[in-house]
Amino acid sequence: MTFEKFDIVEKEDEIHVVAQIAYRTKDDKRQGLQKIKIGTADIVSELSNRNVSHGRVLNTATLKNYRAEETAATWIFEKKTTKTLDKPAEKVILTKEKKLAPKKKSKAKKTTSK
């Protein structure tokens, strides 16, 4: 892609991409300059070419070189952050419970009185 302007501005938790392309005049039409339409997918591929990591898209736009009012636009992306997970718990070692031995019964004869 040929951009006249492609600025990347990183804010607190957002990435703003400002892009601008040249307007196609009547003389350009006669010379055979094709219509160009640039969408979010093209901006994402340009960011990957420039090694800029980003999250999901918050604001989208479209650039068209055949409409003067649509030759510049701004895209807003979330900033990609790595979230730290909780610290893992200490390792727990499980042991089997020992079965208790049955109580010893006395072998003495019981006397019963009547």
Sequence and secondary structure as in RCSB ss.txt:
>XXXX:A:sequence
MTFEKFDIVEKEDEIHVVAQIAYRTKDDKRQGLQKIKIGTADIVSELSNRNVSHGRVLNTATLKNYRAEETAATW
IFEKKTTKTLDKPAEKVILTKEKKLAPKKKSKAKKTTSK
>XXXX:A:secstr
   SEEEEEE SSEEEEEEE     HHHHHTT    EE HHHHHHHHHHTT     EEE   EETTSGGGSEEEE
EEE                             S      
